[in-house]
Amino acid sequence: MLNRKLSVEEDFRQISDELTKIFSPNFLNELARKDLFLQRSSKFEPKDFIALCGFLNHQSGKKSLTQLCSVLASERNISLSTEGLNKRFCEAGVNLLKDVLSALILKHFLSDPLPGLRHPKIGRIRILDSTSFELPTSYLEKYFGYHKSGVRIQLEYELLKGELLHLVFKISWIVITFLPKR
């Protein structure tokens, strides 16, 4: 693994290209249409929005709209005003990001099982793990918990079958559960 830090532009290009490898542009466009993010054809594609929001070296939340528009212009040849970009950060954009995250999780965890782990005496290997982290105090009003605001993620995975059994996101009193189709 290379131990170098990618520039924002290299990171943006790499993630955007990886999204295209994982999901076809038609799939991302269908998700975007379903979520009302994409209402007509545009040079600013859903894969660009997703890469811009989630994968810019963890800096996208700290960059100004002008800087983000500059990255779009230099790396994707997309001319978009700051107001045009600002209008994309709406409920439809959030729903698109949620749907892509769900699809990525299910695609990754439901991919081919690991054949090298087969042993006649081992019938299954279940992994159950969880993590939690505290949110900044500015989220306390919307995502309140018992004492502070926080998020808890719990995962149960059957390693030999390559099967996601259970995935739960808990944000204060809100519980989002992903159960795969069987």
Backbone as a printed PyTorch tensor [residue, N CA C, xyz], in Angstrom:
tensor([[[  0.8470,  -1.1760,   0.0000],
         [  0.0000,   0.0000,   0.0000],
         [  0.8930,   1.2400,   0.0000]],

        [[  0.5290,   2.1850,  -0.8370],
         [  1.3070,   3.4110,  -0.8960],
         [  1.0440,   4.2440,   0.3380]],

        [[  2.1100,   4.8220,   0.8590],
         [  1.9690,   5.6390,   2.0560],
         [  2.1910,   7.1080,   1.6970]],

        [[  1.3870,   7.6010,   0.7900],
         [  1.4860,   9.0060,   0.4250],
         [  0.1010,   9.6120,   0.4940]],

        [[  0.0640,  10.8820,   0.7440],
         [ -1.2070,  11.5780,   0.8480],
         [ -1.5970,  12.0900,  -0.5360]],

        [[ -2.8100,  11.7600,  -0.9450],
         [ -3.2930,  12.2180,  -2.2330],
         [ -3.7370,  13.6630,  -2.1310]],

        [[ -3.5610,  14.3870,  -3.2190],
         [ -4.0910,  15.7450,  -3.2490],
         [ -5.6140,  15.6510,  -3.3520]],

        [[ -6.2860,  16.7270,  -3.0790],
         [ -7.7460,  16.7450,  -3.1540],
         [ -8.1950,  16.3240,  -4.5440]],

        [[ -7.5310,  16.8420,  -5.5570],
         [ -7.9240,  16.5460,  -6.9210],
         [ -7.7040,  15.0740,  -7.2650]],

        [[ -6.5500,  14.5050,  -6.8720],
         [ -6.2820,  13.0880,  -7.1260],
         [ -7.2800,  12.2120,  -6.3830]],

        [[ -7.5670,  12.5700,  -5.1340],
         [ -8.5220,  11.8260,  -4.3160],
         [ -9.9010,  11.8600,  -4.9590]],

        [[-10.3120,  13.0340,  -5.4080],
         [-11.6190,  13.2030,  -6.0430],
         [-11.7200,  12.3250,  -7.2870]],

        [[-10.7220,  12.3610,  -8.1320],
         [-10.7330,  11.5860,  -9.3730],
         [-10.7660,  10.0900,  -9.0680]],

        [[ -9.9550,   9.6600,  -8.1090],
         [ -9.8720,   8.2420,  -7.7830],
         [-11.2070,   7.7140,  -7.2360]],

        [[-11.8140,   8.4360,  -6.3010],
         [-13.0870,   7.9860,  -5.7240],
         [-14.1940,   8.0090,  -6.7620]],

        [[-14.2420,   9.0430,  -7.5590],
         [-15.2600,   9.1390,  -8.5940],
         [-15.1310,   7.9810,  -9.5850]],

        [[-13.8970,   7.6430,  -9.9610],
         [-13.6680,   6.5240, -10.8720],
         [-14.0300,   5.1890, -10.2190]],

        [[-13.7180,   5.0310,  -8.9250],
         [-14.0720,   3.7990,  -8.2160],
         [-15.5870,   3.6200,  -8.1180]],

        [[-16.3020,   4.7130,  -7.8700],
         [-17.7620,   4.6160,  -7.8410],
         [-18.3050,   4.1220,  -9.1740]],

        [[-17.7040,   4.5790, -10.2650],
         [-18.1290,   4.1510, -11.5880],
         [-17.8190,   2.6740, -11.8030]],

        [[-16.7080,   2.1820, -11.2250],
         [-16.3850,   0.7570, -11.3440],
         [-17.3630,  -0.1000, -10.5410]],

        [[-17.7400,   0.3760,  -9.3500],
         [-18.6240,  -0.3990,  -8.4780],
         [-20.0680,  -0.3530,  -8.9760]],

        [[-20.5160,   0.8400,  -9.3110],
         [-21.8890,   1.0310,  -9.7770],
         [-21.8560,   1.5990, -11.1840]],

        [[-22.7430,   1.1200, -12.0260],
         [-22.8220,   1.6950, -13.3670],
         [-23.3950,   3.1050, -13.2670]],

        [[-23.0380,   3.9600, -14.2060],
         [-23.6270,   5.3090, -14.1980],
         [-25.1600,   5.2710, -14.2480]],

        [[-25.7080,   4.2940, -14.9590],
         [-27.1740,   4.1660, -15.0140],
         [-27.7620,   3.8700, -13.6400]],

        [[-27.0960,   3.0100, -12.8530],
         [-27.5790,   2.6850, -11.5110],
         [-27.5810,   3.9260, -10.6270]],

        [[-26.4780,   4.6790, -10.6530],
         [-26.4040,   5.9000,  -9.8440],
         [-27.4320,   6.9290, -10.3070]],

        [[-27.6310,   7.0400, -11.6100],
         [-28.6320,   7.9750, -12.1230],
         [-30.0390,   7.5630, -11.7180]],

        [[-30.3270,   6.2530, -11.7340],
         [-31.6490,   5.7740, -11.2930],
         [-31.8770,   6.0940,  -9.8160]],

        [[-30.8510,   5.8540,  -8.9840],
         [-30.9700,   6.2070,  -7.5660],
         [-31.2270,   7.7070,  -7.4120]],

        [[-30.4750,   8.5020,  -8.1560],
         [-30.6050,   9.9580,  -8.0700],
         [-31.9860,  10.4200,  -8.5330]],

        [[-32.5280,   9.7780,  -9.5530],
         [-33.8830,  10.1290, -10.0100],
         [-34.9290,   9.7240,  -8.9730]],

        [[-34.7480,   8.5470,  -8.3910],
         [-35.6860,   8.0750,  -7.3660],
         [-35.7070,   9.0230,  -6.1750]],

        [[-34.5510,   9.5300,  -5.8130],
         [-34.4400,  10.4350,  -4.6710],
         [-34.7020,  11.8970,  -5.0450]],

        [[-35.0560,  12.1400,  -6.3100],
         [-35.3440,  13.4810,  -6.8350],
         [-34.1240,  14.3970,  -6.8140]],

        [[-32.9400,  13.8080,  -6.7950],
         [-31.7070,  14.5920,  -6.8690],
         [-31.4370,  14.9870,  -8.3180]],

        [[-31.6870,  14.0680,  -9.2300],
         [-31.4450,  14.2940, -10.6500],
         [-32.7960,  14.3710, -11.3440]],

        [[-33.1170,  15.5390, -11.8810],
         [-34.4140,  15.7160, -12.5180],
         [-34.2930,  15.9150, -14.0240]],

        [[-33.1140,  16.2620, -14.5020],
         [-32.8360,  16.3620, -15.9250],
         [-31.3520,  16.0450, -16.1080]],

        [[-30.9600,  15.7550, -17.3380],
         [-29.5480,  15.4210, -17.5460],
         [-28.6850,  16.6610, -17.3100]],

        [[-27.5200,  16.4000, -16.7490],
         [-26.6420,  17.4830, -16.3350],
         [-25.2010,  17.0150, -16.4100]],

        [[-24.2710,  17.9560, -16.5430],
         [-22.8520,  17.5840, -16.5050],
         [-22.4320,  17.1940, -15.0820]],

        [[-23.1390,  17.7070, -14.0870],
         [-22.8400,  17.3870, -12.6870],
         [-23.5680,  16.0930, -12.3390]],

        [[-22.8430,  14.9870, -12.4110],
         [-23.4380,  13.6610, -12.2440],
         [-23.4900,  13.2670, -10.7710]],

        [[-24.3560,  12.3050, -10.4400],
         [-24.4350,  11.8380,  -9.0550],
         [-23.0980,  11.3520,  -8.5020]],

        [[-22.2960,  10.6750,  -9.3200],
         [-20.9990,  10.1760,  -8.8260],
         [-20.0940,  11.3330,  -8.3970]],

        [[-20.2030,  12.4650,  -9.0840],
         [-19.3980,  13.6290,  -8.7200],
         [-19.8710,  14.2230,  -7.3930]],

        [[-21.1890,  14.2790,  -7.1950],
         [-21.7350,  14.7960,  -5.9420],
         [-21.3210,  13.9070,  -4.7700]],

        [[-21.4050,  12.6000,  -4.9610],
         [-21.0530,  11.6510,  -3.8990],
         [-19.5690,  11.7710,  -3.5490]],

        [[-18.7240,  11.8240,  -4.5670],
         [-17.2900,  11.9690,  -4.3210],
         [-16.9980,  13.3060,  -3.6400]],

        [[-17.6790,  14.3410,  -4.0580],
         [-17.4770,  15.6680,  -3.4910],
         [-17.8790,  15.7090,  -2.0170]],

        [[-18.9790,  15.0510,  -1.6830],
         [-19.4930,  15.0910,  -0.3000],
         [-18.7290,  14.1930,   0.6590]],

        [[-18.3390,  13.0350,   0.2100],
         [-17.8600,  12.0690,   1.1710],
         [-16.4100,  11.7020,   1.1440]],

        [[-15.6950,  12.0550,   0.0900],
         [-14.3940,  11.4360,  -0.0500],
         [-13.2590,  12.3840,  -0.3660]],

        [[-13.3960,  13.6340,  -0.0970],
         [-12.3200,  14.5760,  -0.4050],
         [-11.3030,  14.6530,   0.7230]],

        [[-10.6200,  13.5420,   0.9760],
         [ -9.5930,  13.5270,   2.0120],
         [-10.1390,  14.0110,   3.3520]],

        [[-11.4060,  13.7610,   3.6070],
         [-12.0920,  14.1740,   4.8350],
         [-12.0710,  15.6900,   5.0190]],

        [[-11.9850,  16.4220,   3.9420],
         [-11.9140,  17.8700,   4.0160],
         [-13.1270,  18.5590,   3.4000]],

        [[-14.0520,  17.7910,   2.8160],
         [-15.1520,  18.4340,   2.0960],
         [-16.0130,  19.2950,   3.0110]],

        [[-16.1470,  18.9340,   4.2630],
         [-16.9340,  19.7370,   5.1960],
         [-16.2400,  21.0120,   5.6230]],

        [[-14.9590,  21.1380,   5.3290],
         [-14.1940,  22.3210,   5.7330],
         [-13.9300,  23.2620,   4.5720]],

        [[-14.2490,  22.8280,   3.3570],
         [-13.9850,  23.6520,   2.1890],
         [-15.1870,  24.5310,   1.8810]],

        [[-14.9130,  25.6980,   1.3560],
         [-15.9920,  26.6120,   0.9700],
         [-16.6250,  26.1290,  -0.3300]],

        [[-17.8010,  26.6420,  -0.6190],
         [-18.4590,  26.3070,  -1.8780],
         [-17.6010,  26.7260,  -3.0710]],

        [[-16.9270,  27.8450,  -2.9450],
         [-16.0560,  28.3240,  -4.0160],
         [-14.9240,  27.3290,  -4.2650]],

        [[-14.3200,  26.8060,  -3.1910],
         [-13.2500,  25.8210,  -3.3450],
         [-13.7730,  24.5300,  -3.9590]],

        [[-14.9660,  24.0990,  -3.5370],
         [-15.5500,  22.8720,  -4.0930],
         [-15.8730,  23.0510,  -5.5790]],

        [[-16.4000,  24.2160,  -5.9480],
         [-16.6820,  24.5050,  -7.3630],
         [-15.3840,  24.5240,  -8.1680]],

        [[-14.3190,  25.0020,  -7.5640],
         [-13.0150,  25.0270,  -8.2280],
         [-12.5120,  23.6120,  -8.5010]],

        [[-12.6930,  22.7120,  -7.5420],
         [-12.2950,  21.3100,  -7.7420],
         [-13.1120,  20.7050,  -8.8780]],

        [[-14.4250,  20.9630,  -8.8960],
         [-15.2700,  20.4540,  -9.9790],
         [-14.8030,  20.9780, -11.3360]],

        [[-14.4770,  22.2510, -11.3840],
         [-14.0570,  22.8580, -12.6480],
         [-12.7150,  22.2950, -13.1150]],

        [[-11.7590,  22.1660, -12.2040],
         [-10.4200,  21.7290, -12.6100],
         [-10.3450,  20.2370, -12.8890]],

        [[-11.0650,  19.4190, -12.1350],
         [-10.9270,  17.9740, -12.2680],
         [-11.9940,  17.3040, -13.1290]],

        [[-13.1640,  17.8780, -13.2000],
         [-14.2470,  17.2520, -13.9560],
         [-14.7620,  18.1280, -15.0870]],

        [[-14.1540,  19.2960, -15.2430],
         [-14.5670,  20.2380, -16.2760],
         [-16.0630,  20.5590, -16.1580]],

        [[-16.5040,  20.7380, -14.9230],
         [-17.9030,  21.0600, -14.6360],
         [-17.9570,  22.4910, -14.1270]],

        [[-18.6370,  23.3290, -14.8820],
         [-18.7960,  24.7200, -14.4730],
         [-20.1110,  24.8410, -13.7120]],

        [[-20.0210,  25.1030, -12.4260],
         [-21.2050,  25.1900, -11.5660],
         [-21.0100,  26.3620, -10.6190]],

        [[-22.0280,  27.1810, -10.4990],
         [-21.9320,  28.3260,  -9.5890],
         [-22.0240,  27.8470,  -8.1450]],

        [[-21.5860,  28.6780,  -7.2340],
         [-21.6830,  28.3190,  -5.8170],
         [-23.1460,  28.1550,  -5.4120]],

        [[-24.0350,  28.9800,  -5.9630],
         [-25.4640,  28.8610,  -5.6600],
         [-26.0190,  27.5490,  -6.2090]],

        [[-25.5720,  27.1640,  -7.4160],
         [-26.0030,  25.8920,  -7.9980],
         [-25.5540,  24.7050,  -7.1640]],

        [[-24.3240,  24.7580,  -6.6770],
         [-23.8210,  23.6840,  -5.8240],
         [-24.5430,  23.6820,  -4.4800]],

        [[-24.7740,  24.8640,  -3.9390],
         [-25.4650,  24.9710,  -2.6540],
         [-26.8620,  24.3440,  -2.7200]],

        [[-27.5350,  24.4870,  -3.8530],
         [-28.8820,  23.9180,  -4.0070],
         [-28.8610,  22.3890,  -4.0160]],

        [[-27.7050,  21.7880,  -4.2910],
         [-27.5990,  20.3130,  -4.2830],
         [-27.5460,  19.7520,  -2.8640]],

        [[-27.1600,  20.5910,  -1.9110],
         [-27.0860,  20.1500,  -0.5180],
         [-28.4750,  20.3050,   0.1030]],

        [[-29.3260,  19.3450,  -0.1840],
         [-30.7170,  19.3970,   0.2490],
         [-31.1470,  17.9880,   0.6550]],

        [[-32.4070,  17.8250,   0.9610],
         [-32.9240,  16.5220,   1.3940],
         [-32.7090,  15.4540,   0.3190]],

        [[-32.8860,  15.8090,  -0.9510],
         [-32.6780,  14.8550,  -2.0390],
         [-31.2150,  14.3940,  -2.0840]],

        [[-30.2880,  15.3140,  -1.8510],
         [-28.8700,  14.9540,  -1.8060],
         [-28.5510,  14.0240,  -0.6560]],

        [[-29.1460,  14.2940,   0.5080],
         [-28.9520,  13.4370,   1.6800],
         [-29.5150,  12.0440,   1.4030]],

        [[-30.7000,  11.9750,   0.8060],
         [-31.3090,  10.6780,   0.4930],
         [-30.4640,   9.8930,  -0.5060]],

        [[-29.8830,  10.5890,  -1.4740],
         [-28.9970,   9.9230,  -2.4310],
         [-27.7830,   9.3340,  -1.7100]],

        [[-27.1760,  10.1050,  -0.8260],
         [-26.0180,   9.6030,  -0.0790],
         [-26.3830,   8.3970,   0.7790]],

        [[-27.5580,   8.4350,   1.4160],
         [-28.0120,   7.2910,   2.2230],
         [-28.1910,   6.0450,   1.3630]],

        [[-28.8110,   6.2120,   0.1900],
         [-29.0480,   5.0660,  -0.6810],
         [-27.7460,   4.4790,  -1.2190]],

        [[-26.7920,   5.3370,  -1.5470],
         [-25.5060,   4.8440,  -2.0400],
         [-24.7610,   4.1200,  -0.9220]],

        [[-24.7930,   4.6650,   0.3030],
         [-24.1590,   3.9940,   1.4330],
         [-24.7860,   2.6180,   1.6620]],

        [[-26.0990,   2.5440,   1.6360],
         [-26.7870,   1.2570,   1.8060],
         [-26.3720,   0.2750,   0.7210]],

        [[-26.3500,   0.7330,  -0.5240],
         [-25.9770,  -0.1410,  -1.6300],
         [-24.5240,  -0.5890,  -1.5230]],

        [[-23.6310,   0.3210,  -1.1100],
         [-22.2200,  -0.0500,  -0.9370],
         [-22.0550,  -1.0990,   0.1600]],

        [[-22.7430,  -0.8940,   1.2700],
         [-22.6390,  -1.8450,   2.3810],
         [-23.1400,  -3.2140,   1.9500]],

        [[-24.3010,  -3.2600,   1.3270],
         [-24.8510,  -4.5490,   0.9070],
         [-24.0080,  -5.1780,  -0.1960]],

        [[-23.5090,  -4.3970,  -1.1160],
         [-22.6870,  -4.9370,  -2.2020],
         [-21.3850,  -5.5190,  -1.6470]],

        [[-20.7670,  -4.8050,  -0.7010],
         [-19.5100,  -5.2820,  -0.1240],
         [-19.7210,  -6.5350,   0.7180]],

        [[-20.6920,  -6.4940,   1.6080],
         [-20.8640,  -7.6020,   2.5370],
         [-21.5400,  -8.8100,   1.9120]],

        [[-22.2590,  -8.6190,   0.8490],
         [-22.9320,  -9.7520,   0.2160],
         [-22.1520, -10.2610,  -0.9850]],

        [[-20.9040,  -9.8390,  -1.1290],
         [-20.0740, -10.3130,  -2.2330],
         [-19.6400, -11.7510,  -1.9520]],

        [[-18.8000, -12.2930,  -2.8050],
         [-18.3920, -13.6980,  -2.6890],
         [-17.7710, -14.0010,  -1.3360]],

        [[-18.1400, -15.1510,  -0.7340],
         [-17.5180, -15.5650,   0.5270],
         [-16.0550, -15.9480,   0.2980]],

        [[-15.3330, -16.1110,   1.3850],
         [-13.9140, -16.4380,   1.3050],
         [-13.7150, -17.9560,   1.2680]],

        [[-13.3390, -18.5170,   0.1010],
         [-13.2280, -19.9740,  -0.0110],
         [-12.0620, -20.5530,   0.7790]],

        [[-11.0180, -19.7890,   1.0580],
         [ -9.8530, -20.2870,   1.7810],
         [-10.1170, -20.5700,   3.2500]],

        [[-11.2570, -20.1710,   3.7740],
         [-11.5650, -20.3880,   5.1820],
         [-12.3300, -21.6850,   5.4370]],

        [[-12.5720, -22.4680,   4.4210],
         [-13.3430, -23.7080,   4.5740],
         [-12.5430, -24.7560,   5.3460]],

        [[-13.2000, -25.3700,   6.3070],
         [-12.6220, -26.4660,   7.0790],
         [-13.7880, -27.3720,   7.4580]],

        [[-13.6050, -28.7000,   7.3620],
         [-14.7340, -29.6020,   7.6100],
         [-15.3280, -29.4950,   9.0170]],

        [[-14.5580, -29.0910,   9.9920],
         [-15.0560, -29.0290,  11.3610],
         [-15.6000, -27.6510,  11.7270]],

        [[-15.4680, -26.6990,  10.8350],
         [-15.9740, -25.3530,  11.1220],
         [-17.1670, -25.0930,  10.2110]],

        [[-18.3300, -24.9740,  10.8270],
         [-19.5610, -24.7770,  10.0660],
         [-19.8590, -23.3250,   9.7550]],

        [[-19.4910, -22.4540,  10.6750],
         [-19.7300, -21.0390,  10.4260],
         [-18.8300, -20.1870,  11.3100]],

        [[-18.5820, -18.9830,  10.8230],
         [-17.8310, -17.9890,  11.5890],
         [-18.6650, -16.7190,  11.5560]],

        [[-19.1760, -16.3470,  12.7150],
         [-19.9830, -15.1380,  12.8100],
         [-19.1620, -14.0400,  13.4670]],

        [[-19.2310, -12.8900,  12.8720],
         [-18.5370, -11.7230,  13.4200],
         [-19.5960, -10.7580,  13.9060]],

        [[-19.5140, -10.3930,  15.1650],
         [-20.4080,  -9.4040,  15.7470],
         [-19.5290,  -8.3060,  16.3230]],

        [[-19.7310,  -7.1050,  15.8300],
         [-18.8900,  -6.0030,  16.2710],
         [-19.7270,  -4.7400,  16.3430]],

        [[-19.2830,  -3.8390,  17.1600],
         [-19.9690,  -2.5520,  17.2440],
         [-18.9580,  -1.4750,  17.6000]],

        [[-19.3310,  -0.2770,  17.2910],
         [-18.5240,   0.8680,  17.6500],
         [-19.4620,   2.0240,  17.9500]],

        [[-18.9800,   2.9570,  18.6900],
         [-19.7700,   4.1590,  18.9500],
         [-18.8250,   5.3400,  19.0550]],

        [[-19.3490,   6.4900,  18.7580],
         [-18.5470,   7.6930,  18.8560],
         [-19.4460,   8.8620,  19.1970]],

        [[-18.8400,   9.8410,  19.7880],
         [-19.5630,  11.0290,  20.2380],
         [-19.5970,  12.0560,  19.1170]],

        [[-20.7390,  12.6860,  18.9520],
         [-20.8890,  13.7610,  17.9800],
         [-20.5360,  15.0940,  18.6370]],

        [[-20.1750,  16.0810,  17.8380],
         [-19.9050,  17.4020,  18.4090],
         [-21.1350,  17.9500,  19.1500]],

        [[-20.9050,  18.8130,  20.0900],
         [-22.0060,  19.3460,  20.9070],
         [-23.0320,  20.1100,  20.0880]],

        [[-22.6600,  20.5840,  18.9040],
         [-23.6290,  21.2970,  18.0620],
         [-24.7600,  20.3770,  17.5940]],

        [[-24.5730,  19.0590,  17.6520],
         [-25.5990,  18.1060,  17.2530],
         [-26.4920,  17.6860,  18.4220]],

        [[-26.1890,  18.1450,  19.6120],
         [-26.8800,  17.6980,  20.8090],
         [-28.3830,  17.9460,  20.7460]],

        [[-28.7920,  19.0770,  20.2000],
         [-30.2100,  19.4000,  20.1640],
         [-31.0000,  18.4270,  19.2790]],

        [[-30.4240,  18.0430,  18.1380],
         [-31.1320,  17.1610,  17.2090],
         [-30.9130,  15.6860,  17.5320]],

        [[-29.7090,  15.3000,  17.9300],
         [-29.3680,  13.9030,  18.1810],
         [-28.9830,  13.7210,  19.6460]],

        [[-29.9310,  13.9140,  20.5290],
         [-29.6380,  13.8120,  21.9520],
         [-29.6550,  12.3500,  22.3870]],

        [[-28.8460,  12.0440,  23.3570],
         [-28.7920,  10.7010,  23.9140],
         [-29.0630,  10.7790,  25.4040]],

        [[-28.6120,   9.7870,  26.1470],
         [-28.8190,   9.7950,  27.5890],
         [-28.0540,  10.9360,  28.2510]],

        [[-26.7950,  11.0960,  27.8330],
         [-25.9630,  12.1470,  28.4190],
         [-25.4400,  13.1130,  27.3600]],

        [[-25.0800,  12.5770,  26.2050],
         [-24.4740,  13.3700,  25.1320],
         [-25.0390,  12.8850,  23.8060]],

        [[-24.6550,  13.5610,  22.7180],
         [-25.0690,  13.0820,  21.4090],
         [-24.0350,  12.0860,  20.9000]],

        [[-24.4980,  11.0440,  20.2210],
         [-23.5720,  10.0380,  19.7290],
         [-24.2170,   9.1140,  18.7210]],

        [[-23.3760,   8.2860,  18.1140],
         [-23.8000,   7.3190,  17.1150],
         [-23.2480,   5.9610,  17.5160]],

        [[-24.0530,   4.9250,  17.3230],
         [-23.6140,   3.5570,  17.5760],
         [-23.9190,   2.7350,  16.3280]],

        [[-22.9380,   1.9480,  15.8940],
         [-23.0960,   1.0920,  14.7200],
         [-22.8190,  -0.3390,  15.1560]],

        [[-23.7370,  -1.2350,  14.8250],
         [-23.5770,  -2.6440,  15.1850],
         [-23.7260,  -3.4880,  13.9230]],

        [[-22.8420,  -4.4820,  13.7760],
         [-22.7940,  -5.3030,  12.5810],
         [-22.6970,  -6.7680,  12.9800]],

        [[-23.4430,  -7.6060,  12.2810],
         [-23.3060,  -9.0500,  12.4370],
         [-23.1380,  -9.6300,  11.0400]],

        [[-22.0790, -10.4330,  10.8520],
         [-21.6880, -10.9080,   9.5350],
         [-21.2980, -12.3710,   9.6140]],

        [[-21.7650, -13.1900,   8.6710],
         [-21.4110, -14.6040,   8.5760],
         [-20.2860, -14.7050,   7.5580]],

        [[-19.0620, -14.9480,   8.0330],
         [-17.8750, -14.8680,   7.1960],
         [-17.8100, -15.9730,   6.1380]],

        [[-18.1120, -17.2110,   6.4890],
         [-17.9740, -18.3070,   5.5330],
         [-18.9750, -18.2070,   4.3860]],

        [[-20.1690, -17.7410,   4.6750],
         [-21.1890, -17.5880,   3.6320],
         [-21.0920, -16.2350,   2.9470]],

        [[-20.3570, -15.2990,   3.5550],
         [-20.2860, -13.9600,   2.9980],
         [-21.6210, -13.2640,   3.1040]],

        [[-22.2800, -13.4340,   4.2360],
         [-23.6550, -12.9700,   4.3890],
         [-23.7730, -11.9330,   5.5050]],

        [[-24.3340, -10.7910,   5.1690],
         [-24.6240,  -9.7710,   6.1700],
         [-25.8900, -10.1950,   6.9020]],

        [[-25.7960, -10.3800,   8.2040],
         [-26.9460, -10.8200,   8.9770],
         [-27.7290,  -9.6600,   9.5650]],

        [[-27.0040,  -8.6230,   9.9760],
         [-27.6630,  -7.5340,  10.6950],
         [-26.7550,  -6.3110,  10.7050]],

        [[-27.3240,  -5.1450,  10.4650],
         [-26.5800,  -3.9040,  10.5380],
         [-27.5100,  -2.8500,  11.1190]],

        [[-27.0850,  -2.2210,  12.2070],
         [-27.9220,  -1.2420,  12.8950],
         [-27.1360,   0.0360,  13.1320]],

        [[-27.7600,   1.1700,  12.7910],
         [-27.2340,   2.4810,  13.1240],
         [-28.1550,   3.0710,  14.1700]],

        [[-27.6130,   3.4680,  15.3010],
         [-28.4150,   4.1230,  16.3400],
         [-27.8810,   5.5310,  16.5360]],

        [[-28.7470,   6.4880,  16.2760],
         [-28.4100,   7.8940,  16.4750],
         [-29.4470,   8.4280,  17.4460]],

        [[-29.0560,   8.6540,  18.6690],
         [-29.9390,   9.0270,  19.7660],
         [-31.0920,   8.0350,  19.8220]],

        [[-32.3040,   8.4580,  19.5920],
         [-33.4560,   7.5540,  19.6870],
         [-33.8560,   6.9960,  18.3330]],

        [[-33.1350,   7.3640,  17.2850],
         [-33.4400,   6.9040,  15.9330],
         [-32.6530,   5.6230,  15.6740]],

        [[-33.3440,   4.5810,  15.2090],
         [-32.6950,   3.3150,  14.9060],
         [-32.9440,   3.0040,  13.4390]],

        [[-31.8550,   2.8100,  12.6720],
         [-31.9400,   2.4540,  11.2680],
         [-31.3680,   1.0450,  11.1460]],

        [[-32.1760,   0.0950,  10.6860],
         [-31.7620,  -1.2960,  10.6100],
         [-31.7220,  -1.7490,   9.1480]],

        [[-30.6260,  -2.3900,   8.7580],
         [-30.5130,  -2.9840,   7.4340],
         [-30.5460,  -4.4940,   7.6110]],

        [[-31.5210,  -5.1120,   6.9870],
         [-31.5850,  -6.5660,   6.9660],
         [-31.5520,  -6.9720,   5.5090]],

        [[-30.6250,  -7.8400,   5.1240],
         [-30.5310,  -8.2210,   3.7150],
         [-31.7460,  -9.0130,   3.2640]],

        [[-31.9980,  -8.9470,   1.9520],
         [-33.0850,  -9.7660,   1.3700],
         [-32.5970, -11.1970,   1.3190]],

        [[-33.4100, -12.0990,   1.7690],
         [-33.0140, -13.5220,   1.7530],
         [-33.9010, -14.2990,   0.8380]]])
